Every structure is written in structure tokens, then in C-alpha cells.
């Protein structure tokens, strides 16, 4: 690939964990120039004041969120904002010709604003924009992402869960309503704002479930599962907070339609399903993924087991919740939107140990 024409990029919500991950990834991206960092409470502060470790690489001040100013300078805008804010900004940016990648939940449901309103409690009047949005999971919607101007980037739990489930649902290998997702994520998934349950004294040396039976990622997972299966699907999803900073492991259980399938059969099916996906690593027989392997990378490690005694398949997917589960996946979508190699500028090797 020859030298790329650099695209001017803005990040709205740059002071949070998603924002700083985007900055880290885009600083060295050969096709990108970061020209705008925006925020609300952090406006007027130097980015290096918030993140001193980037002082030698980033010489930008966080600016107030001004759609006119953003659109005049940026061809692509990443929105790394709390749920319910992107939908008030994105339509104007799209109207002015910007490509928009939203890291919140606002555009993950497409035209189905009723589901969004039921789970997120915000009424919307941007159905036109929502209808044009594409769900930003490249392994499933690569061709649609290439043609899109608005991407609703998936949550971290749905990313790992759907990557584990997709081949099973697409190939009709499981009884969909038997799917159970048991997932665990590090504390960075809760964002940078101070919250008591994320304090070291509260989160260390303990493990607990939260959002049981009604977590906001459930309808997002079910929407894509239904799309894959061709009919409405409900899943049981339980997230847990685990005392580490980065990493997410989703363990999925489901009953096989054909109890005669063995592990090697499924390994062959998964390898074929993800053969064109540069960030999916299907592990060899008997090897199960660890979150540390994905640390700092855009990779998803998938391990598979079959329990012939119960007739169930067990699929494990490990990702970095801030990279493949958030900022890295957004950059992966950007690469597709711009016609670049899908893995351009994205890390595939973790620091180990």
C-alpha cells in the first residue's frame, strides 16, 4: 500500500477512557491526523494535563463541543460520549458531510428507537439518522460498514458475546433460546468518572454480578442474535465485575441441535466462519483463552469445548474491553469506511506477562 492521504479526525469526549484509547491508536495511524479534541467539563484544559504520559505526543487543548467548528475541520468524528448525547450531535455532523462513529449506545439499534427508549429512557426524534446507521461489528457487517456514514459501535459485552455466538446461530447449530452468557469485565468498563464501587478498596479481592436479568446490553445482544437466527431470540446474560483494569471474558453455553457434533467439528466451522477476519484467533483444540493475551490489542481469542454428557457447547471469547470492545473496533470500522486495510494501525501483539 502506498502513502495514504491523511484524513482529519475529531474526537468528542476525548477525556474519558474511550477517548484516550482512540488518541493512543490514532496517533500512529498512517491515514489519520487528529485535529480536534472535544469535551464538556474538560473544555479549556490541555490534553496532556489530563494524561501527562502523552505530553510528548499530543499538543492539543480540549475544546467546547461546537458542531460548526467540528464539521469545518473534521472529515471523520468519533463520539465517545455518555448514552443519550450522541443522538443530539450526530445528525448535524452528518448533514455537514462528516462520517460519524458513535461509541455509545445511541445508534446500536438502528431504526428500532422503541427498544432504545425502553432500555435507556430517552425519547428520540432522529429516526432518519438512526435508520441509516450500521452496527459496527466488522466480522458480521463488513460490507455494510464500508458503505456507511454513521456507525453504532457495539458495547464490549456484546462484542465478545456475539463473536462467540455468531457461527452457532448463523449455521443453526444450537437451540437459540438455550443460550446463556456468563461474562466478566475489568473495572475500566465503568469509565473514568469516580464511582464508589470501582474504588480499589471496593473492587479488589472480590467478584460480583450486576445488572442481573436487566442489563442494557441484553437487547443489543438479542437484536443481533435475532438477525443471525432469522427469528426473535432471547438470551440469558449476566455480567460480572472482576478486580482487574482491562479485559473481558464471555463464556457462552448453549444446547446443540446435533448432539453428535464434537469439538473438532466446531473448530472447523469457526475457522471457516472467521477466515477473512484478521482479529479473530480461533484457538487449537483444548486451549482456552485468557484475557491477558488480548491486553492492549484488537484481537479476540476464541476457545471451544463440547460437553457430550450435557449436549452443550461452551464457547469462550476474550478481548480487551477498551480496544476490541470499544476504541479499537471503532478504528477497525474507520479503516473499512475509508477503503483501507482492515487491520491498519491496530495492534495485534500484547505486552506479556
N, C-alpha and C positions, 0 to 999 in steps of 0.2 A: 504494500500500500504506500502510495506517495504521500507527500506532506499534505496534511489536511488544512482546509480553510477553517480557521478558528471561529467558533460560534460564541456570541456574547451571552452570558448566563447570569441570572439573578437568583438569589436565594432569599425568600421571605420566611422569617422565623429562623434566622441563622444562629441565634444564641443557644438553641436547645441541642440536645444530643443528636437528633436527626440532622440539624443544620451543620454542626461541626463535622459530622461524618461526611456530609456532602462536600464541605470545603476540603477536607483531607483527600477525598477521592478525586475531586475536580482540579486541585492544584496541579497535579501531574498528568492530567488527561490531555493528550496531544491535540484534541479537537476543540478545547474549551478555553475561554477566558472569562474569569469571574469579574464582573464589572459592577455588581450591586449586591450588597448585603442589607437586608431589611429586618426591622423588628419594631416592637411597640415599647415595652418598658425599657429595653436596652438601647433605644434610639439615642444617638449622640455619643455613644461610647465607642472607643476603638475596639475592634475585634480582638486585638492582641491583649487588651486589658482583661477581657473575659477568658481568653485562652492564651496565656503567656507562652506556652510551648510552641505556638505558631507565629511568634513575633518575627522570626527570621524569614517567614514565607508569605505572610498576609499583611498588607499595609492598607487596610480598608476600614472605614468607620461605618458602624451600623446606622442606617438612615431610617427616617419615618416611612411608613408604608403609604406610598403615593402612586396610584395606578398610572397616572400620566407620565411620571418620571421613570417608572419601571419600564413601561412599554416603549418609551423613546430611546432607551439604552439597551434593552434586552431582547434577544430573539427567542430565548427559552427561559422560563421561570419555574423554579421549584418552590412549591408551597409547603413549608414544614410548620404548620400551624395547628392549634387545637381544633378539635372537631367543631364544625359549625361556622367557621370563619372563611375557609377557602371558597365556599359557595357564594360568598358575598364579593369576592375579589376576582375569581376566575372568569366569569362571563365578560367583564370589561376587558381583561387582558386578551381573551380570545378574539373579541371584537376588533382589537387593535393589531391583530396578526401574530400574537405570541403563541408559542407552543407551551402548554402548561402540564406539569407533572405534580399531582397533589398527593402528599404523603399521609393525609388524614383520611377519615372515613367518608368524606363528603361525596366522592364520586365512585365509590366502590359498588354501588347498587344500580348504576345506570339510570334508566327511566323509572325504576321502582322506588319513587320517593316515599310511598306509604310505609314501606318497610324501614327506610331510613328514619322517618318521623316517629314510628313506633318505638324504635330502639334508642334513638338519640334525642328525641324530644324537641326537634326544631322543625318548624314549618318552612317550606321552601317554595320559591317562585321562579326557579331557574331550570325548569324542566327541559327547555331547549338544549342548554349546555349539558345537563345530566344525560340526556338521550344520546348525545354524541360521544360520551366518554367511553373509554375502553378499559377493562380490568387489566391491570398491569402485571400479570404473571406470564412472562415470556414463554415459558415452557408449554403453556396451553394456548396462548393467544398471540403468538409471534407475528403472524401475518396481519392481524388487525391492528396491532400496535404500530407496525411500520407505516400505516396509513393514517394514524390518529393525530389529532392536535391536542387532545385532552386525555390524560391518563389518570385513573384512580388507582394508585399503588396499593397493593394488598397490605394487610396487617401482618405482623410477624408470626402470630399463631396460625392464621390461615395459610400463610406461605408454606410452612413446614407440614401442616396437616394435609393440605391439598396435594403437595408434591408426593406425600406418602400414599394418598388415596387414589389419585387420578388414574393410574393404569388399571387398578382394580375396577373402578366404576366405568371407565370408558370401554373396557373389554367385557363388562358384565360378569366378572369373576366372583363377586360377592353378593350377598343379600344386603342391599344398601341400608335398610333400617337397623341392621345389627351393628353398624359401625360405632365404635366407641373411641374417642380421642382423649388420651391422658397426656397432658403437656406441661412442661416445666420451663420457666424462663428466668433469666437473671434480672437483677433489680433495675438495670438501665432501661428496661422496657417501660418503666413508670415515668420516664422523663427526668428533667433536671430540677424541676421545682421541688422545694423542700416538703416532704411528706413524712409523718411520724413513722409509718410502717416500713419506710425504706431506710431509716436510720440504722447505722451499724449495730447499735445495741438492741434494736428490734428485729432486724432481719438476719443477723448472724446466728449460726448454730441452731437454726430452726427451719422447718419446711411446712408450708400450709397451702391449702386450696383457697381459692377465692372466686367470686362470680359463678358459683356453682348453680347449674341449671338455667342461669340467665346472664351469660357474658355477651358483651356486644359483638364479639367476633363470631358468635354462633350463626346468626343469619347470613353473614358473609360466606362462611364455610358452606352452609346449606344451599345458598344460591348457586355456587359454582358446582357443588356436587349434583344438584338437580340438573344443571346444564349438561354435565357429563353423562349422567344416567339416562336423561331423556324423560324424566318424570320427577315429581316432587320427592325430595329426600329430606328426612330429619336425622340428625346425628346427636349423639351424647358427647358433649365437650366439657372437660373440666381442666382449667388452668391452675398451675401452682407457682408460687414464688419460691425460688431457690437461692440460697445465700452465695451468689457469685455475681460479678458485674455483667459479663457478657455470656451469651449462649442460650440456645433454646433446643430442647429435645421433645419431639412429639412421638408418642408411641400409640399406634393405631391398631385396634383389634376388630376383626370382622369375620363372619361365618362364610366360608367358601361354598359356592354353589356346587362345585365338584370336589368332594372330599378326597378324591384320588390325586389331586394336584400336590406335587411335592415342591420343596424349596427351590431346587434347580430349575423347575418349570417356571416359577415366578421370577427367578433371577434372569432367565432368558427373556421373559416378557418385559420386565422393567428395562433391561439393557436396550431392547429394541425400541421401546416407547421413548426413551430419552437419548437415543443415539445421536440426535442433532443438537443436544443441549449441553453446551460446554461447561456449565457449572454444576451438573449433576454427576455425582460419583456413586454408582451402584457397587456396593462392597461385595467381595467374594463370599462364598458360602461359609457360614459360621462366624463371620466378622460383623460386629455390631458397632454403630457409630458412637463417637464421643464428641461432646460439644467443643472440646479444646482443639480438635482437628480443624474446625471451621473458624476458629478465633481470628478475627481481622480479615477474613476472606469473604468472597461472594459465593462460596461453594455450599452445596447441600449434600451431605453424606447420607445414603440410604442403606439400611440393613434389613434383611428379610428373613423371617422364620415361619415355618408351618408347624402347627401342633396337631398331629394326626389323631391324638386322643380326643380333642375337642372339636376338630374340624375347622379350626380357626387359623387365619393368617395373622401374623404380627409383623407390622412394618414400623421401623424406627427411622426418623429423619432428624438430623442435627444441622443447625445453621447458627450463624452469628446473627442475633436478633436485630442488631443495628446496621448490618451490611446487607446480606441477602434478605433479611427480614425488614429492611427499611431503605436506607440511602443507597446501598449498592444496587439493589433491584431497580431503584428509580434511574440510576445511571445506565443500567443494562437496557432499560426501556428507551432512554435517550439515544443510546447507540443505534437501536433499531429504527427509531423515528428519523434519524439523520442518515440512515443508509450505511452506517459504519459496521465494522466487525462487532459482533455482539459482546465480545469479551474485552473490547478496547478499554484500557485504563483501569481494569478491575483486577484486584489481587486474587491469586489462586493458591498462594502458599501462606500458611500460618506461621507465627512465631512459636517454636516448640522447644522446650516444655513451657 
